Each structure stands twice: as C-alpha cells, then as structure tokens.
Amino acid sequence: MENLFNKLDDLGEKAEYLDQKLKSLVEENAVLKQKVRSLEQKLESKDEELAKASEQVNTIQLARKLSGDFDSTEAVEELKKKINQYIREIDHTLRLIGD
C-alpha cells in the first residue's frame, strides 16, 4: 500500500512539474509570437522603403535620360508611361479616400 502512495506522490510531482513546464512554454510562445509580429512589421516597413527607393532610382534614371536626350522617343514613351502610372495611383488613392 505504501508503494502505491509513493507512486501517487511521484505521479503528483511529475504532473506539477509538467504543469509548470506547460505554463513556462505558453509564456515563451506568447513572447515569441509578439517578436514574430514585430519583425514582420519591420520587414513590411523595410519592403516599403525599398520599393520607394527603387521608384526614386527609376525616376532619377528617367530624368537623366531625358536631360541628355529629350528627342528620344523611347525616353518620351517611358515618361508617358510613368506619368500614367502616377495618375492611376492617384486615382486609386482618391477612390480609397472616398470610400
């Protein structure tokens, strides 16, 4: 009978240990999820910055082409495409604001 009580005590201790371990892991999981969300937001922000910088580089390259050779039909067509793209983006933004 005493052997049974010893086993029950051991089982109770193991259950308590596992309960503490579970609580610890749940807390750690919550912290790690928060870190993941934070890093995802930073990544999204950096992606946006990269896209803006890339757009600026493209605009500067186009401006350099135009300043060197304005008669170039290729440069004029590229400029028209760029202006049309800006107009579409502005229209889209205005639609979103209007909604």
N, C-alpha and C positions, 0 to 999 in steps of 0.2 A: 504494500500500500504506500509506503514511504517512497518507493521507487516511482510510483505513479505521480506523487506530489512533486518530486524532483523534476520529472519530465514536464509537468504542467508549469512549474516555475521557469524552467528553461524555455519552454514554448512562449510563455508570457514575456520573458525578457527579449526573445527574438522578435516577437510581434511589436514590442515597444521600440526596439532598435529599427525595425523596418518602417514603422510609423514615422519616426524621427527622420530617417533617411528619405522617405517619401516627401515629407514637408520641406526638407532641405532642397531636394531636386525640383520640387514645384516652384520654390522661390527662385532658384537658379534659372529655371526655364523662363520665368517671367522676366528676369533681368536680361537674359539673352534675347528674348523676343523684342524687348524695348531697344536693345542695342541694334538688332537687325533693322527695326523700323527707322531708327536714327540714321543708320548707314545707308538705307535705301533712299531716304530723303536727301542725304548729302550727295549720293550718286545721281539722283534725278536733277539736283541743282547743278552739279558739275556738267551733266549732259546738256542742260540748257545753256550754260555758259559756253560750252564747247560749240554748240550749234550757233550761238550768237557770234562767237569769234570767227567761226568758219564763214558765216554770212558776211561779216565785215571784210575778211580776206578776199572773198569773191567780189565784193563791191569795189574794194580798192584795186583789185586786178582789172576789173572792168573800167574803172576810171582811168587807170594808167593806159589801157589800150586806147580809150577814147582820146585822151590828151595827146597821144602820139600819132594817131591816125583816125581822125574823125570821119574821113570819107569812106572808111572801110565799111562795106555793107554788113559784114559779119559782126563788127562791133555795134553797129546801129541795131541790128536784129537782136543781138544779145541784150542791149539796153532796153529795147521794147519789151522783150520777154521779162526782164527784171521788173520793169515798171508795171506790167500787167500782173505779175506775181504779187507785188506790193499792194496793188489795188484789190486783188482778190482777198488778201489777208486783212486789209482794212474793212472790206465789205463783210467778211466773216466775223470780225470783231464787233462791228456795229450791229450785226444780227444778234450776236450773243448778248450784247448790252441791252438791246431792245426787248429780248425775251424775258 
